[in-house]
Amino acid sequence: MGSYDRFKLKATKTLTTTLGILAGVSLCVATLVMFANIVVRPFGHAIRFVYDLVGLCAAFAAALSIPYTALKRDHSIMDILLAKFPPKLRAILETSSGIIGFAMIFLMMYAGGSYAFEKTQVFEKTVSAGLPTWIFRWVWVLGMALILVALAFEIIDHVRKALGKKVYLSLDEAEDAGLEGGDAE
């Protein structure tokens, strides 16, 4: 296993662990705040900002969960058409579609970043509770940037497949192939 594979697998593991924890904490906060609101409401003490906070936490969790799924390659793929092609042609077509996807996500990230920058300048807040929403717009941009990282890894892997090199998607797969970490490709 080469140094690129080691770097990719370690970076993917670190990023997915971090993203999973942050998204999970965000959902836990949303759940606890909503539960607390349900408990105190019969006593006439509803939490004023609960719906704003739950919405923002859900946006935060979604912005981190999508790159998490992309990095772990747990998204659904239907290779009905490409499965019929030879491996090298398939890798070339997947590389091409990856580059197009990368360009589209980059444009979305750029547009979202421009919008987030505008909203940051005016310190955008929610109407009812005054919670800052511009922070969560930047989290969405960060999520798009992390999707670009996942796409870059996929594009590089497809290019390597087109060149006839072995691509490892997990440390377990490399260990099963007898490469305990120090062996070359």
Residue pairs with C-beta under 8 A, 6 or more apart in sequence:
1 168
1 174
1 177
1 179
1 181
1 183
1 184
1 185
2 184
2 185
4 156
5 167
5 168
5 174
5 185
6 181
8 153
8 156
9 168
9 170
9 171
9 174
11 149
12 71
12 72
12 153
13 171
15 67
15 68
15 71
15 146
15 149
16 68
16 71
16 72
19 64
19 65
19 67
19 68
19 71
19 146
20 68
22 60
22 64
23 60
23 61
23 64
23 65
23 68
24 61
26 57
26 58
26 60
26 61
26 64
27 57
27 58
27 61
29 53
29 57
30 53
30 54
30 57
30 58
30 61
33 47
33 50
33 53
33 54
33 57
34 50
34 54
36 47
36 50
37 46
37 47
37 50
40 46
40 47
48 128
48 129
49 126
49 128
49 129
49 131
51 128
52 126
52 128
52 129
52 131
53 129
53 131
56 126
56 131
56 133
56 136
59 136
59 139
59 140
60 136
60 139
62 143
63 136
63 139
63 140
63 142
63 143
64 139
64 143
64 146
66 143
66 147
67 143
67 146
67 147
67 149
67 150
69 75
70 146
70 147
70 150
70 151
71 146
71 149
71 150
71 153
73 150
73 154
73 169
82 90
82 93
82 94
83 90
85 93
87 161
88 161
88 162
88 164
91 158
91 159
91 161
91 162
92 158
92 162
94 154
94 158
94 161
95 155
95 158
95 159
95 162
98 151
98 154
98 155
98 158
99 155
101 151
102 148
102 151
102 152
102 155
105 144
105 147
105 148
105 151
106 148
108 144
109 141
109 144
109 145
109 148
112 137
112 140
112 141
112 144
113 141
115 137
116 134
116 137
116 138
116 140
116 141
119 133
119 134
119 137
120 134
120 137
120 138
123 132
123 134
124 132
124 133
124 134
124 137
125 131
125 132
125 133
126 133
157 167
157 169
160 167
161 167
165 185
166 177
166 185
168 174
168 177
168 179
174 181
